[in-house]
Amino acid sequence: MSGDNLLSVQELIESAMSSLKTASSLLREMTGVADSSRERLSAKAGSLGMGAYASSTAKVVEGVFDGQNMVDSLGLTYPIPANYASKSKLVEGDGMKLTITDEGKFIYKQIAPIERRTLVGVLIQEDGQYKVLAEGKAFRILLASITFYRTEVGDQVTIIIPKTAAANWGAVEAVIPKHLVEAAAKVTLGQSDQAGSGGIVRSKQGEDGELSPKID
């Protein structure tokens, strides 16, 4: 791609970014509803000094992961492939860098991971969306994670969330199918019942028709 073509691409991107920002402002004025999550992440991107710049062969944009997309300091969003976000276990609040090459390729890279912690919850379906219910809150998760782990409602799911910051999304770390959870619960319950009976297991019937105790 020639220098003139690269310049034209950069101008088109900047024009599209400007149009998106204007449309977002108009929508906010018309509805009176602001996306507080996006504004919070946009402010974080600004505080980290993240912005957009161009090199001789590519355009680079920096921002923060919002659970699905990257949000830059202007509040503009850039779609991140769900499979990449899921497999990379990106967490809401991670600092990201997007490189748009002169060939038109979009390359994302995590550059400032946020501090993390893990939670264990149960997969539910709410308002047509998959979520993990943990610590009394329902965290959204990517559909790509559901597909990758073949997760079903009722499965026990470990998710990764920011250690201190508020979050609406969780990244799936591991999944324990519900049938394994139920089987483990039955084993635990059986052991508890056996311990409660003083170690006596009724296993043989005597001549009088009564069960004779067998001591372990």
DATATA-V825398 format. One record per pair of residues at least 12 apart in sequence whose C-alpha atoms are under 10 Angstrom apart, sorted by the first residue. I is the first residue (numbers start at 1). J is the second residue. D is the distance in whole Angstrom. If there is no record, write none. Layout:
BEGIN
i->(I,I)
j->(J,J)
d->(D,D)
END
This chain:
BEGIN
i->(1,1,1,1,1,2,2,3,3,3,5,6,6,6,6,6,6,6,6,7,7,7,7,7,7,9,9,9,9,9,10,10,10,10,10,13,14,17,17,17,17,17,18,18,20,20,20,21,21,21,21,24,24,35,37,37,37,37,38,38,38,38,38,38,38,38,38,38,38,39,39,39,39,39,39,40,40,40,40,40,40,41,41,41,41,41,41,41,41,41,41,41,41,41,42,42,42,42,42,42,42,42,42,42,42,42,43,43,43,43,43,43,43,44,44,44,44,44,44,44,45,45,45,45,45,45,45,45,45,45,45,45,45,45,46,46,46,46,46,46,46,47,48,48,48,48,48,48,49,49,49,50,50,50,50,50,50,50,50,50,51,51,51,51,51,52,52,52,52,52,52,53,54,54,55,55,55,56,56,57,57,57,57,57,58,58,58,58,58,58,58,58,59,59,59,59,59,59,59,60,60,60,60,60,60,60,60,61,61,61,61,61,61,61,61,62,62,62,62,62,62,62,62,62,63,63,63,63,63,63,63,63,63,63,63,63,63,64,64,64,64,64,64,64,64,64,64,64,64,64,64,65,65,65,65,65,65,65,65,65,65,65,65,65,65,65,66,66,66,66,66,66,66,66,66,67,67,67,67,67,67,67,67,67,67,67,67,67,67,67,67,67,68,68,68,68,68,68,68,68,68,68,68,69,69,69,69,69,70,70,70,70,70,70,70,70,71,71,71,72,72,72,78,78,79,80,80,80,80,81,81,81,82,82,82,82,83,83,83,83,83,83,84,84,85,85,85,85,85,85,86,86,86,86,86,86,86,86,86,86,87,87,87,87,87,87,88,88,88,89,89,89,89,89,89,89,89,90,90,90,90,90,90,90,90,91,91,91,91,91,91,91,91,91,91,91,91,91,92,92,92,92,92,92,92,92,92,92,92,92,92,93,93,93,93,93,93,93,93,93,93,93,94,94,94,94,94,94,94,94,95,95,95,95,95,95,96,96,96,96,96,96,97,97,97,97,98,113,114,114,114,114,114,115,115,115,115,115,115,116,116,116,116,116,116,117,117,117,117,117,117,118,118,118,118,118,118,118,118,118,118,119,119,119,119,119,119,119,119,119,119,119,119,120,120,120,120,120,120,120,120,120,120,120,120,120,121,121,121,121,121,121,121,121,121,121,121,121,121,121,122,122,122,122,122,122,122,122,122,122,122,122,123,123,123,123,123,123,123,123,123,123,123,123,123,123,123,124,124,124,124,124,124,124,124,125,125,125,125,125,126,126,129,129,129,130,130,130,130,130,130,131,131,131,131,131,131,131,132,132,132,132,132,132,132,132,132,132,133,133,134,134,134,137,138,138,138,139,139,139,139,139,139,139,140,140,140,140,140,141,141,141,141,141,141,142,142,142,142,145,145,145,145,146,146,149,149,149,149,149,149,150,150,151,151,151,151,151,152,152,152,152,153,153,154,154,154,154,154,155,155,155,155,155,155,155,155,156,156,156,156,156,156,156,156,157,157,157,157,157,157,157,157,158,158,158,158,158,158,158,159,159,159,159,159,160,160,160,198,198,199,199,199,199,200,200,200,200,200,201,201,201,201,202,202,203)
j->(57,101,102,103,104,57,102,56,57,102,102,56,57,58,59,101,102,103,104,54,56,57,58,59,102,59,100,102,103,104,54,58,59,100,102,59,52,74,75,76,77,78,74,76,75,76,77,74,75,76,77,75,76,75,66,166,167,168,64,65,66,70,71,72,73,74,75,76,77,71,72,73,74,75,76,64,66,71,73,75,93,63,64,65,66,70,71,72,73,75,92,93,94,95,63,64,65,66,70,71,72,73,74,75,76,77,63,64,71,72,73,74,75,63,64,71,72,73,93,95,62,63,64,65,70,71,72,73,74,75,93,94,95,96,62,63,64,72,73,74,75,73,62,63,64,73,95,112,62,63,73,62,63,64,72,73,74,95,96,97,63,72,73,74,97,72,73,74,97,98,99,99,99,100,99,101,102,101,102,99,100,101,102,103,99,100,101,102,103,104,105,106,98,99,100,101,102,104,106,97,98,99,100,101,106,107,108,73,78,96,97,98,99,100,108,95,96,97,98,99,108,109,110,111,75,76,77,78,93,94,95,96,97,98,110,111,112,77,78,91,92,93,94,95,96,97,110,111,112,113,114,77,78,79,80,85,90,91,92,93,94,95,96,97,110,113,90,91,92,93,94,95,167,168,169,80,82,85,86,90,91,92,93,94,140,141,142,167,168,169,170,171,80,81,82,85,86,90,91,92,141,142,169,81,82,85,92,96,92,93,94,95,96,97,98,108,93,95,96,95,96,97,98,106,106,98,106,107,108,106,108,144,142,143,144,145,142,143,144,145,147,148,108,144,108,110,142,144,145,171,141,142,143,144,145,146,148,171,172,173,144,145,148,171,172,173,109,110,171,145,159,160,161,170,171,172,173,110,113,114,160,161,170,171,172,113,114,115,116,159,160,161,162,167,169,170,171,172,113,114,116,160,161,162,165,166,167,168,169,170,171,112,113,114,115,116,161,162,165,166,167,169,110,111,112,113,114,115,116,162,109,110,111,112,113,114,108,109,110,111,112,113,109,110,111,112,110,162,161,162,163,164,165,160,161,162,163,164,165,160,161,162,163,164,165,159,160,161,162,163,164,158,159,160,161,162,163,170,171,172,173,132,133,134,135,157,158,159,160,161,170,172,173,132,133,134,135,156,157,158,159,160,172,173,174,175,133,134,135,136,137,138,139,154,155,156,157,158,159,175,134,138,152,153,154,155,156,157,158,175,176,178,138,139,140,141,146,151,152,153,154,155,156,157,158,175,178,138,139,140,152,153,154,155,156,138,140,152,153,154,138,140,141,142,143,142,143,146,151,152,153,143,146,153,157,168,169,170,153,154,155,156,157,158,159,169,170,172,156,157,157,158,159,168,168,169,170,159,161,167,168,169,170,171,167,168,169,170,171,159,168,169,170,171,172,169,170,171,172,171,172,173,174,172,175,172,173,174,175,176,177,175,177,174,175,176,177,178,175,176,177,178,177,178,176,177,178,179,181,175,176,177,178,179,180,181,182,174,175,176,177,178,179,180,181,171,172,173,174,175,176,177,178,170,171,172,173,174,175,176,171,172,173,174,175,172,173,174,215,216,213,214,215,216,212,213,214,215,216,213,214,215,216,214,215,215)
d->(9,10,6,7,9,10,8,8,8,9,9,9,8,8,9,9,6,9,9,10,10,10,10,10,9,9,10,8,10,9,8,9,7,9,9,9,10,9,10,7,9,10,9,9,9,7,9,7,7,6,10,9,9,10,8,9,9,9,9,10,7,10,7,9,10,10,7,9,9,9,10,9,9,6,10,10,10,10,10,9,10,8,6,8,7,9,7,8,8,8,9,7,10,10,7,7,10,10,9,6,6,5,6,5,8,9,10,10,10,9,6,8,8,8,7,10,9,8,8,9,8,5,6,10,10,8,6,5,9,9,9,10,8,9,10,8,10,8,5,8,10,8,10,9,10,9,9,10,9,9,8,5,6,9,7,7,10,9,9,9,7,7,6,8,9,8,9,10,9,9,10,10,9,9,10,10,10,10,9,10,9,6,6,9,7,6,4,5,9,9,10,10,8,6,5,7,8,10,10,7,6,5,6,9,10,9,10,10,9,9,6,5,7,8,10,8,6,4,6,9,9,10,10,9,9,9,9,9,9,9,6,5,6,8,10,10,10,9,10,10,8,6,6,5,6,8,9,10,9,10,10,9,9,10,9,9,8,7,5,5,5,6,7,10,9,10,9,8,5,6,8,10,9,9,8,9,10,8,10,8,7,5,8,9,8,8,8,9,8,5,7,8,7,8,7,8,10,9,9,8,9,7,9,8,9,9,9,10,10,9,9,9,7,9,9,9,10,9,9,10,9,10,9,10,10,9,9,9,8,10,9,9,7,8,6,8,9,9,6,8,10,9,9,9,10,10,8,9,9,9,9,7,9,6,6,9,9,7,7,9,9,8,9,9,9,9,10,9,9,9,9,8,10,9,5,7,7,8,8,9,9,9,9,6,9,8,7,9,8,10,7,6,7,9,8,7,6,10,9,8,10,9,7,7,9,9,7,8,6,7,8,9,8,6,9,10,9,7,8,9,8,10,7,8,6,5,5,9,10,9,9,6,5,4,6,7,7,6,5,5,7,8,5,6,7,9,9,10,9,6,8,9,9,10,9,6,5,8,9,6,6,5,5,8,9,8,6,6,6,5,9,7,6,5,6,9,8,9,9,9,8,9,10,7,8,8,6,5,7,8,9,10,9,8,8,6,8,7,6,4,6,9,10,10,9,9,5,4,8,9,9,9,9,9,9,6,5,6,8,10,7,9,10,8,6,6,5,6,9,9,10,9,9,9,10,9,10,8,7,5,5,6,6,6,10,9,10,8,10,10,8,5,6,8,10,10,10,10,7,9,9,10,8,9,9,8,7,8,10,9,8,10,10,9,10,10,9,9,9,10,9,9,7,9,8,9,8,9,10,9,9,9,9,9,8,9,9,9,9,8,5,5,6,9,9,6,5,6,9,9,9,6,6,6,7,8,8,8,8,8,7,9,10,9,10,9,10,8,7,10,10,9,9,10,7,9,7,9,10,10,8,8,9,8,10,8,6,9,10,7,6,5,4,8,9,8,10,9,6,5,6,6,10,9,7,10,7,8,6,5,6,8,10,9,8,6,5,5,6,8,5,4,5,7,9,6,6,10,9,10,10,9,7,6,10,6,6,5,7,6,6,7,7,6,9,10)
END
